[in-house]
Amino acid sequence: MSEKQELINKMMEMQKKFIDYEHKNGVSMEDYFVGAEGHPLHHYRQQYMEMAMKLVDMAHAEKGSHR
């Protein structure tokens, strides 16, 4: 499996876990933006954004463009 596909799969798994958590527990803005150490959403937003930007960079590299 390519690095790109692995990244997409990981992002989809993160989304699924987030949605499951949200349906069971609800998500406050504080949890989403600054989840405390040990909270299931701790660093979620930052990790997801880093993966998304890496995916964007990979797509640009494939097409020979840049952002």
N, C-alpha and C positions, 0 to 999 in steps of 0.2 A: 504494500500500500504506500502511496506517495506521502510525503510530508504534508502536502496541501490537504489531502483527504483525511489524514490523521488529525490535522488541526480542525477541520470541519466537523469530524466525528466528535472530537473532544468538546467543541463549542455546543454542538447539539445535545450532548449528554449534560453539560452544565445547564443549558436551558431547561431540559426536562427536569433535572433536580430542583432548579429554582421554581418552576411551575408547581411541582409536587409540594414543595415546602410552602409556597404561597397559598395553595388551596387548603392545606392542613392547618397552617398557623397564621396566615396573613403576614404581610410584610410592611413594616413602618418605613418611612423615609429614612429615619435614623439607622435602622438595620441595613437598609440598602446602601446608603452612602458611607456610613462609618460603623459597620458591624463590629462589635467588640471581639477581642481575642477569644477564640473558641466558638464563636457564633457560626452557624453554617454559612452565613453570607460574608464572613470576614474576608476582605480582599476580593470578593466575587467580582465587583464592578471593575476594579483595576485589572485583574487577571483576564477577564473577558475582553476588555478594551485592548489590552496588549496583544491578545491572540487575533482579534479582528484587524488590528493595524498590521500585524505580520502577514495576515492573509491578503490584505490590500497591497502590501509591498510585493508579495509573491506574484499577484495578478499583474501588477505593473511590470515586473521583471519578465514575466512570460510574454507580454505584448511589446516590450521594449519602450515603454513609456515611463513617466515619472509623475509624482504628485507634487 
